[in-house]
Amino acid sequence: MQNFIDECHGRGIAVIMDMVLNHSFGQSPMVQLYFDGSKPTANSPWFNVDAKHPFNVGYDFNHESSATKKFSKDVMKFWMQQYKIDGFRFDLSKGFTQKQSTDDTQFRLYDAGRIAIWKDYNGYIKSLDPNFYVILEHFAEESEEKVLADDGMMIWNNLNYNMNEATMGWLDNSNFQWGFYANHGFTRSDGLVTYGESHDEERLNFKNITYGNALGSYVIKGNLATSLKREELAAAFLFSIPGPKMVWQFGELGYDINIDFNGRTGEKPIKWDYYTDPNRKALYNAYAKFIKLKKNNSIFNSGNSTYNLAGGVKYIKLTEGSNTVVVVGNFDVVSQTANIDFGSAGTWIDAVGNGVNFSGSTYTKTLAPGEYHIFSSVALK
């Protein structure tokens, strides 16, 4: 593991580890030391007798206990210093609470005690490495997540449902504007880690192929080539939303194995053969292009953005200095006319196609289903 991390670092790759400090199981000596045969005893220095929240598995850590704080900080310090890990993605960070709840409506409410716990842990981590990534799988009330983001932590942001409705061509619930950090009240784009799929959600392309919309000759359901182009369309928008992104394994190749294959947590097929499929490799190449654009052009993290992500024709407009980028695409299954104010006339360069020139400031064009463009007023790197 240490060698692997060293090799990653030698290639400019940071390593972020999934850290699970919200619960433990019966094989843990810490559980067994204070255990009545069915659950921890009241004198356990680490665990609650009964879990405080409804999402718990195993036995629930009490993170207000000084013993648990000491243990957790020792674990963090060990991985940081012994293995040179660059960041932690903390599992179920919302579970670091001593406030009793029975459903998520209560569980997600603003919790000052939980905030204090996370500020303490974040402060400790940053005292060891001020550049360390602290990512929380939180999903709590927005006012709480804002406090944590303002303290320098990064919050996971799930767009799976709305983005998948968009890729399937079902438009009623296809607005994925929750990807924009300002809608969370955040002041930093890097405070929100947005994703379209993860280990907890169904794969976008599985649902495209299984449940996709169709009209006439344009068919998403059962059509791999079209389904993959829908993935490309969504990726163009995902990477154009300011802030960091999480890409789940093989998402860049349109992985389409059901999440419940071999059981929810069972091993899934490793599909290296996807690279030999021209349609899948085209999606991979598109991901590479979008990531390169995002890394090389700071405008893709601009705080100056407008957008309309409802309906069939969606767009994102980013402005930075003298440059403007407009991403436009048709998520419908029929042709639709885009009518978007670009802000100025002239020649616009398409990062994924040919440039356009128009005399007015309004871009008007009929887009085929699945068609998209990334226009800029200044050439992108």
C-alpha positions in Angstrom: 0.0 0.0 0.0 2.8 2.4 0.9 4.5 1.6 -2.4 1.3 2.1 -4.3 0.8 5.6 -2.7 4.5 6.5 -3.5 3.9 5.4 -7.2 0.8 7.6 -7.4 2.6 10.5 -5.9 5.4 10.0 -8.4 2.8 10.5 -11.1 1.2 13.5 -9.6 -1.8 11.6 -8.3 -3.2 12.4 -4.8 -4.6 9.5 -2.9 -7.8 10.0 -0.9 -8.9 7.2 1.4 -12.4 6.2 2.5 -12.4 6.5 6.3 -15.0 4.8 8.3 -15.1 6.0 11.9 -18.8 6.1 12.6 -19.3 2.5 13.6 -17.5 -0.8 14.3 -18.4 -4.4 14.4 -18.3 -7.3 16.8 -14.7 -8.5 15.8 -13.3 -5.2 17.2 -11.5 -5.7 20.5 -12.8 -2.3 21.5 -16.3 -3.6 21.1 -15.5 -6.8 22.9 -13.9 -5.2 25.9 -17.2 -3.7 27.1 -19.9 -6.0 25.8 -22.9 -7.8 27.3 -23.2 -10.4 24.6 -25.6 -8.4 22.4 -24.4 -4.8 22.5 -21.9 -2.5 24.2 -22.3 -1.8 27.9 -22.9 1.6 29.4 -19.3 1.9 30.7 -17.8 1.5 27.2 -15.5 4.5 26.7 -16.0 4.4 22.9 -19.5 3.1 22.0 -23.1 4.0 22.6 -25.2 1.3 24.0 -27.7 1.9 21.3 -27.2 3.8 18.1 -28.2 7.4 18.1 -29.5 7.5 14.5 -31.4 5.3 12.0 -28.6 4.8 9.5 -26.3 2.9 11.8 -24.8 -0.5 11.1 -22.7 -2.4 13.6 -22.0 -0.5 16.9 -22.2 3.3 17.1 -19.2 5.3 18.1 -19.7 8.2 20.6 -17.7 11.0 19.2 -18.3 13.2 22.2 -16.3 10.8 24.3 -12.7 11.9 24.9 -11.6 8.2 24.4 -13.2 8.1 20.9 -11.7 11.5 20.0 -8.2 10.2 21.0 -8.7 6.9 19.1 -10.0 8.7 16.0 -7.2 11.2 15.9 -4.6 8.5 16.4 -6.1 6.6 13.4 -6.1 9.8 11.2 -2.5 10.7 12.2 -1.3 7.2 11.5 -2.6 7.1 7.9 -1.4 10.7 7.3 2.1 10.2 8.6 2.8 6.5 8.0 1.2 6.2 4.6 1.3 9.8 3.4 -2.4 9.8 2.5 -3.5 13.1 0.9 -7.1 13.1 2.1 -10.0 11.3 3.7 -13.5 10.9 2.5 -15.4 10.3 5.8 -18.2 7.8 5.6 -21.6 8.8 7.0 -20.1 11.9 8.7 -23.7 12.9 9.7 -23.5 10.0 12.1 -21.0 11.7 14.3 -23.7 12.8 16.6 -25.1 12.2 20.1 -28.5 13.7 19.2 -31.2 11.0 19.1 -33.2 10.6 15.9 -35.5 8.0 14.4 -35.7 9.2 10.8 -33.7 11.3 8.4 -36.1 14.2 8.8 -34.8 14.6 12.4 -31.3 13.2 11.7 -30.4 15.8 9.1 -31.4 18.9 11.1 -28.8 21.4 12.2 -26.8 19.9 15.0 -24.4 22.1 16.9 -22.8 19.2 18.7 -22.0 17.5 15.4 -20.6 20.7 14.0 -18.3 21.0 17.1 -17.1 17.4 16.6 -16.2 18.0 12.9 -14.6 21.4 13.5 -12.4 19.7 16.2 -11.4 16.9 13.8 -10.8 19.2 10.9 -8.7 21.5 13.0 -6.6 18.6 14.2 -6.1 17.2 10.6 -5.1 20.7 9.3 -2.7 21.1 12.1 -0.8 18.1 10.7 -1.2 19.0 7.1 -3.0 22.3 6.1 -3.4 21.1 2.5 -5.1 17.8 3.5 -8.5 17.0 1.8 -11.3 16.5 4.3 -14.4 15.3 2.4 -17.7 14.6 4.3 -20.5 12.3 3.2 -22.9 14.4 5.1 -26.3 15.1 3.5 -27.4 17.2 6.5 -29.4 20.4 6.5 -27.9 23.0 4.2 -27.2 25.5 7.0 -25.0 22.9 8.7 -23.2 22.0 5.6 -22.4 25.6 5.0 -20.8 26.0 8.4 -18.6 22.9 7.6 -17.7 24.2 4.2 -16.8 27.6 5.6 -14.4 25.8 7.9 -12.6 24.3 4.9 -14.2 20.9 4.7 -15.6 19.6 1.4 -19.2 18.2 1.1 -20.3 15.3 -1.1 -23.1 16.3 -3.4 -25.3 13.7 -5.1 -26.9 14.6 -8.5 -27.7 11.0 -9.5 -31.5 11.1 -9.7 -31.9 14.4 -11.6 -28.9 13.8 -13.9 -30.1 10.2 -14.7 -33.6 11.5 -15.6 -31.8 13.9 -18.0 -29.7 11.1 -19.5 -32.7 8.9 -19.9 -34.6 11.7 -21.7 -37.3 12.1 -19.1 -37.4 15.8 -18.6 -39.9 16.5 -15.8 -37.3 15.9 -13.0 -34.1 16.5 -15.0 -33.0 19.8 -13.5 -29.6 19.2 -11.9 -28.8 22.7 -10.8 -28.1 21.4 -7.2 -24.6 20.9 -8.6 -23.9 24.7 -8.2 -22.3 25.5 -4.9 -24.1 28.9 -4.6 -27.4 27.0 -4.4 -26.0 25.5 -1.2 -25.1 28.9 0.2 -21.4 28.1 -0.1 -18.9 30.8 -0.9 -16.2 28.4 -2.3 -16.6 26.2 -5.4 -14.1 23.7 -3.9 -16.4 23.1 -0.9 -18.8 20.9 -3.0 -17.7 17.6 -4.5 -20.5 16.7 -7.0 -21.1 13.4 -8.7 -23.5 11.7 -11.0 -23.1 8.2 -9.7 -21.4 6.4 -6.8 -21.4 3.1 -4.9 -24.8 3.9 -3.4 -26.7 4.7 -6.6 -27.6 2.8 -9.7 -25.3 3.3 -12.7 -26.5 6.0 -15.1 -26.0 3.9 -18.1 -27.7 0.8 -16.7 -30.9 3.0 -16.3 -30.3 4.6 -19.7 -30.4 1.2 -21.4 -33.1 -0.3 -19.2 -35.5 2.7 -18.9 -34.5 5.3 -21.5 -37.0 7.3 -23.5 -37.5 6.9 -27.2 -39.3 8.6 -30.1 -39.2 7.5 -33.7 -35.7 6.6 -34.8 -34.1 8.2 -31.7 -34.0 5.4 -29.1 -32.1 5.4 -25.7 -33.5 2.2 -24.2 -31.6 -0.8 -25.3 -29.4 1.2 -27.6 -25.8 1.2 -26.3 -24.4 3.7 -28.8 -27.1 6.3 -28.0 -27.0 5.6 -24.3 -23.2 6.3 -24.3 -23.8 9.6 -26.2 -26.2 10.6 -23.5 -23.5 9.9 -21.0 -21.2 12.2 -23.0 -23.8 14.9 -23.1 -24.2 14.8 -19.3 -20.5 14.7 -18.7 -20.0 17.9 -20.7 -22.3 19.6 -18.3 -21.1 17.9 -15.1 -17.5 19.0 -15.7 -18.6 22.6 -16.6 -20.2 23.1 -13.2 -17.7 24.9 -11.0 -16.0 22.8 -8.4 -14.4 19.3 -8.0 -16.1 16.2 -9.3 -16.1 12.5 -8.2 -16.2 10.0 -11.1 -17.2 6.4 -10.0 -15.1 3.6 -11.4 -15.6 2.9 -15.1 -18.2 5.7 -15.3 -16.0 7.2 -18.0 -16.7 4.0 -20.1 -20.5 3.9 -19.4 -20.4 1.0 -17.0 -23.8 -0.7 -17.1 -23.8 -3.6 -14.7 -26.7 -3.5 -12.2 -25.8 -2.2 -8.7 -27.4 -5.4 -7.2 -25.4 -7.8 -9.4 -23.8 -10.3 -6.9 -25.6 -8.5 -4.1 -25.4 -4.7 -3.4 -21.9 -5.0 -1.9 -20.7 -8.0 -3.9 -17.9 -7.8 -6.4 -18.8 -6.5 -9.8 -17.1 -7.5 -13.1 -13.9 -5.5 -13.9 -14.6 -4.5 -17.5 -11.2 -3.8 -19.1 -12.7 -5.0 -22.3 -14.7 -1.9 -22.5 -11.7 -0.1 -23.9 -11.9 -2.1 -27.1 -15.5 -0.9 -27.8 -15.2 2.2 -30.1 -18.3 3.8 -28.6 -17.1 3.3 -25.0 -13.6 4.6 -25.9 -15.2 7.7 -27.5 -16.9 8.4 -24.2 -13.6 7.9 -22.4 -11.9 10.3 -24.8 -14.7 12.9 -24.2 -14.1 12.6 -20.4 -10.4 13.2 -21.0 -11.2 16.3 -23.1 -13.6 17.7 -20.5 -11.1 17.1 -17.6 -8.3 18.7 -19.6 -10.5 21.7 -20.3 -11.4 22.0 -16.6 -7.8 21.7 -15.4 -6.3 24.1 -18.0 -9.0 26.8 -18.0 -9.9 28.5 -14.7 -13.2 29.8 -16.2 -14.7 26.3 -15.5 -14.4 27.1 -11.7 -15.7 30.7 -12.1 -18.0 32.1 -9.5 -19.8 34.1 -12.2 -22.4 31.7 -13.8 -25.9 31.7 -15.1 -27.8 28.6 -16.3 -31.1 27.1 -17.2 -31.1 23.3 -16.5 -34.8 22.8 -16.7 -36.5 21.5 -19.9 -34.9 19.9 -22.9 -32.4 22.5 -24.0 -30.1 23.2 -21.1 -27.2 25.6 -20.8 -24.5 26.9 -18.5 -22.9 30.3 -19.1 -19.6 31.0 -17.3 -17.8 34.4 -17.4 -14.2 35.2 -16.3 -12.6 38.5 -17.3 -12.9 38.9 -21.1 -13.8 35.3 -21.7 -17.3 33.6 -21.7 -18.0 29.9 -22.1 -21.5 28.6 -22.9 -22.3 24.9 -22.7 -25.5 24.1 -24.5 -27.2 20.7 -25.1 -30.5 19.1 -26.0 -31.5 16.4 -23.5 -34.8 15.8 -25.2 -35.5 12.9 -27.6 -36.7 15.2 -30.3 -35.1 18.2 -31.9 -35.4 21.4 -30.0 -34.5 25.1 -30.7 -31.9 26.7 -28.5 -32.4 30.5 -27.9 -29.7 31.7 -25.6 -28.2 35.2 -24.9 -24.5 34.7 -25.3 -23.9 38.3 -24.3 -22.0 39.5 -27.4 -21.9 38.9 -31.2 -18.8 37.6 -33.1 -17.0 34.4 -33.6 -17.5 31.7 -31.0 -15.1 28.7 -30.8 -16.6 25.2 -30.2 -14.3 23.0 -28.1 -16.1 19.9 -29.4 -16.8 21.0 -33.0 -16.8 23.9 -35.4 -17.0 27.6 -34.5 -20.0 29.8 -35.2 -20.4 33.4 -36.1 -23.5 35.5 -35.6 -24.2 39.1 -35.8 -26.5 39.4 -32.8 -25.8 38.4 -29.2 -28.5 35.6 -29.3 -27.6 32.0 -30.3 -30.5 30.4 -32.1 -30.1 26.9 -33.5 -32.1 23.7 -33.7 -30.3 21.0 -31.9 -30.7 17.3 -32.6 -31.5 15.1 -29.6 -28.3 14.5 -27.7 -26.4 17.3 -29.5 -24.2 19.6 -27.4 -21.6 22.3 -27.8 -19.0 24.0 -25.6 -18.6 27.5 -27.0 -16.0 30.1 -25.9 -15.3 33.7 -26.9 -11.6 33.1 -26.4 -9.8 29.9 -27.5 -9.5 27.4 -24.6 -6.3 25.6 -23.8 
